[in-house]
Amino acid sequence: NGAIVTPYPWPTFGLYFDEGSSHCTAFGNIVVRSGVGAIINPGEFNTIENNVFVDNAIALYFQTASPFDKVTPPLGGNRVVKNIVCLRKPEGIAFRFTNWDQQTFAESNSNLFWSDPGAAIIETQGPSGSPLVKQSLAQWQQAGYDRNSETADPLFVNATRDDYLLAESSPAKALGIQSIDVADAGIRPEWVTAIGLARGDPK
């Protein structure tokens, strides 16, 4: 009936590092109500920093699909720092890592999580066929990750209207997370002019 319907939680991806994309940085993005907020499929030495993920089925998904699962040593060195992850659906997952290895992430820290108390928000799975292990943030921290991360309401200016600027008192700011101003987001006027000139449009 003219509506765009997104099957939940697949197949939508907000930020997609595909087929071994490496040495990339995703900074200052807002991904809302996507199946997956960001996916590294697979890759190494990528940085996911200062992004806002809200109401995604999975905020960050790392997978090592064939034939990359045979790479030796394992792909790794990725960083996930200073992001906001809000899970307002009870089945939401902050991080899911398949073909997990201790080298997968060089750093995961200074993130702000907001979800139901006691939610199992981290899922890891070792080599293909291994069981999926669900963990709370506290358990994840005991394993050495996100030790400086916190669980708190990020205090968006008006999330009900998709305004994800941070209030002055937001606990995210203490973690070094910058507010993302979307005023300049979208197609730049100079791009429109350039496209028009390329097509021979004098306007």
N, C-alpha and C positions, 0 to 999 in steps of 0.2 A: 504493500500500500504506500509506496513511495518512501518508506523508512529504511535507513541503513541498519541492518541487524548484525551484531557482532557475536558469533558463538562464543560462549564463555567456557574455558579460558582461552581457547585457541580460535583462530590462528594469528591474531594480531601481535605485532612486535613494535614497540616504540623506537628503540635504538637497536640497530641490527649490525653487529660485527660478524660477518659471515665468512665461511670458507678459509679459516686461518688468518683473518684480518689481525694484524699485530702492530704494535707501536702507535696505536690511535688513542685519542683523548676525547671523551664526551664530557663537556663542561657546560653547566648553566642551562640544562633542559628541564622541562616540566612534562611528565608523562602521566596522564590521568585516564583511568578506566580502560587500559589496554590489557590484552591477555598477558603479555610479558612486557615489563617496563624496558629492560635492556637485556640483550642476549650476546654472549661471546661464544661463537660456534665454529671452531674453538679459536684460540689465539693466545699470544703471549705478549707481555709487557704493555698491556692496555691499561688506561686509567679512566675510571668512572668517578668523577669528582663534582661536587656541588650541584647535584641534580635533585629534583623533587619527584618522587614516585608516590602516587595516590590511587588507591583502589584498583591496583593491578592484581591479577590472579597470582603472579609471581613478579616481584620487583626486579630481581636480577637472576638470570639463568645462565649457567655455564655448562656447556656440554662438549664432549669430544666425540663427534661422530666419526664413523669409519670413512676414510682410512687414517684419520688423524690420531685415532686411539692407539695406533701402532708406533707413533713417534717416540724415539728414545734419545735423550731424556724427555720426560713428559713436558708438554707445553705449560709454561708457568710465568711467574713474575708479574701477574696482574695486580692492580691496585684498586681498591674500592674505599674511597675516603670522603668524608664530609658531605654525605648525602642524607636526605630526609626520606624515610620510608613509612608511609601511613597505610595500615591495613585495616580497613573498616568493614571487611567481609570476614566472617569467622574462618573461612577456608583459605584465606589469603596466606601467601608465603613470602617472606622477605628475600631469602636466598635459596636457590636450589642448584646444587653442583653435582653433576653426574660425571663418571670417570674421575672422581675426586682423587687428588694426590696432594701431599703436603706442599709441593712446589707450585700448585695452581695459583695461589695468591701470595705475593710478597708482602702485602699489607691490606688489612681490612680494619679500619679504625675511624674514630671521630665521626661516626654516623649517628643519626637520631632516629629512633624507632618509636612508632606509636601504634599499639595494637591491643587486643584484648589481653588482660593480665594472664600470664601463664601460658600464652599461646606458643605452640611449637613452630617457630618462625624460620628455622634453619633446617634444610634437608640436604644431606650429603649421601652420595653413593659412590663406592669404590669402583674397581674394574667391572666391566659388563657382567651382569649376573649377580652382583653383590646386592644385599638388601639395602633399601632406602632407610636411612637413619634420621629420625626427627629429633631436633634439639630445641630447647628454649634458648633465649639469648644468654642466660646465665651459664648454661652448659657450654655454649659456644665460646664464651669468654674464658671459661676454665681451660679450654683447649688452646688458649693463647691469642684468640682473635677478638677484635672490637673491645679491647680492654678499656679504652677511653670513651667508648660509645655510651649513649644513654637511652633510656626509655622515658619519653615525656611528650606532652602535647606541644607541637611546634608553634602553636598560636599563630595560625595564618590570619591575615586581615579579614577575609570573608570566604572561607572554603565553600560555603553553600552556593556562592556565585562564581566559583572557580577563580577566586582571587587568592593566589598563593604567595603574595608578598608577606614578609615576616613582620609581626608586631615588634615594637622596640624591646619588649620584655621577653621575646622568644628565647628559649634555652638553646636553640640552634646556633645563635650568634656566639655563645660562649664556647662552642665547639669549632668556631672559625668558619661556619657556613654563611655564605653571602646570600642576601635576598635577591631574587631573580625578577628584574623589572621587564615585563613583556611589552612595554610601550614601543620598543623598536623592533619587536619580533615580526616576522613575516617577510613578504616580498619587498625588497628595497626599491624606492622610486627610480634609482639609477639603473636598476636591472630592467625595469619596464622600459625605460628610455633606450637602453642598449638593445633590447629585444626588438623594439619598434624600428630602430635604425637598421638592424640586421635584416629586417623584413622589408626595408625600403619605405617605411612609414615616416614621413617627415615630421609627424607630431611626436 
